């Protein structure tokens, strides 16, 4: 089985430039710069609509090895989705200071970046990225390794 969402050679800047909504496009340019600052890496397209930075790997119960982005975002129709693959639960205290948002397990949903505190977001994303980038998770044992 291969992952539905995998890294491609498509241009991140072309993807962002094609976003019709000007505010969403500007938010994505801001996020791109923020994520590059956090990771020290240029973004890569993952599938047709996710911009990702860095990778982590994992082995699932099928004993197959997979790689996925460690940090990323996508300009979805409803919300701007920001992926922090360790999730947002470990950051409960910081999340109280973040602003207007909703979350899923590893997703932060915001209408506009102006609705949240970018400095707090940077702290959360930096910590999340540093905790998993370049590491490997074995789902059977629940353990991380370098």
PyMOL commands that set and color helices and strands:
alter all, ss='L'
color gray80, all
select helices_A, chain A and resi 12-17+22-39+89-98+113-115+118-132
alter helices_A, ss='H'
color red, helices_A
select strands_A, chain A and resi 44-46+50-59+65-75+80-84+102-103+107-110+136-138+143-145
alter strands_A, ss='S'
color yellow, strands_A
deselect
rebuild
show_as cartoon
